[in-house]
Amino acid sequence: MKKMIGAIALLLLLFGGYKGYQYYDQTYNSQVAYAKVPETVPPLTDALSDSGEKMWNWKAYDYELTFVTKDGKTIKLPYTVASENPTPLEPNSFVKAEVSQKRVTSGPTSIDESQVPTAALAKLK
């Protein structure tokens, strides 16, 4: 009986470890990707927290950017520029960021079109 309980506990531990790794991989394991900023600047709105509550007196620009990795994989992710006095991203510019499957983990930073790899640039245009 003790061996059966031990085996079940071990299986639950392995399953929990696998699910934890899967969550980490999809949420935080990032890679470099490139995007073209839309032509129109989104409207300036009140910045909201993840729970939907207004954040202090902050304002925000909410973007929906389509990122392309070096190998040509496309990932569509939301990105918010928020502060007391936010500056929108430059329309029609190119940006470079670290992205995972679920979020932008670092960036984006503005770059020249010449810095975008040709495979990614072809998909962005």
N, C-alpha and C positions, 0 to 999 in steps of 0.2 A: 504494500500500500504506500509506504514511504517513497519507494522508487517511482511509483506512478505519479505521486504529487510532485516529486522532484523533476520528472520529465515534463510534466505540464508547466511547471514554473519556468523551466529552461526554455520551452517553446514560446511561452508568453514573453520572456525576456528577449529572445531572439527576434520575435515579431515586433516588439516595441523598438528595439534598436534599428531594425530595418525601416520602420515607418519614420523614426527620427532622422535617419540619414536621408531618406527620400524627401522629407520636408526641408532639411538643410540644403540639399542639392537644388531643389526647385526655387527656393527663396533667396539664398545667399551666394551660391556658387555662380559667380558672374564671369562675363567675357566682354571684350571690347566690341562695341557696336556703333554704327553711324546712323544719323537721321537728318532729314531735311526739314527745317522748321516751316510750318505752313505760311502761306502768303498773308493771311489775315491774322491779326492779333486777337486772341479770345477776349471776351469782356472782363473787365475788372470786377471781381466779386468779393464778398466777405470770405475770409479764410475759415474753413471748417475743419475740426478735428475728425479723426476716424469715426467717432461716435456721432458726428453731425452737429456738434455744438460749435458756436462761434468762438474763434480763437482771438482773445484780446481785441485790439483795434486793427488787426492785421487785414490786409487785402491780398488777393491772389489772382494769378492767371493760370487757368487749368488747360493744359495741352493734352492732346492724344497724339503721341508720336509713333511713327512706324520706324523701328530700328532694323538695320541690316548688319549682320555679323560679317567678318572677313570671308567666311566660306559661303555667304549668300543666304543664310537663314534669316527669315523675317519674323520679328517680334513686335507686336503692337502693345504699347504700354502707356498708361497715364503718367503725366509729370506735372507738378504744380510748382510755380514760382511764387513764394509767399513771404511777406515781411510787412513792416509798417508802411513802406513805400517801395513796392516791388518794381523791378525793371523787366519788361517782357523780353523774351528772346528775339533776336534780330530776324525779321521776316525773310524767308527765302535763303537763310544761311544754313550752313552745315554744322552739325554738332557731333561730338564724340563723347560716349559715356560707357560706364561699366553697367551692364544689365544682366539680370538673371531671368528666369522664365516668368517671374511674377512681378518684378519691380526694378526700378532704376536704383542701383546701389551706390553709384558715384558719378557726379557730373550732372548734367552735360556741360561741356566746355565748347566754345566756338572754335572752329577750325576752317582753314581754307579748303576749297573744293579739291585742290591738288593733293591734299593729305588723305583724301578718302580713297581706299583701295578700289581698283577698277571694277571688281566683281560687285562690290557694294554700291558703287556709284551708278552702275548700269541699272540696278534695281530701284534706286532712289529717284531716278529721272523719269 
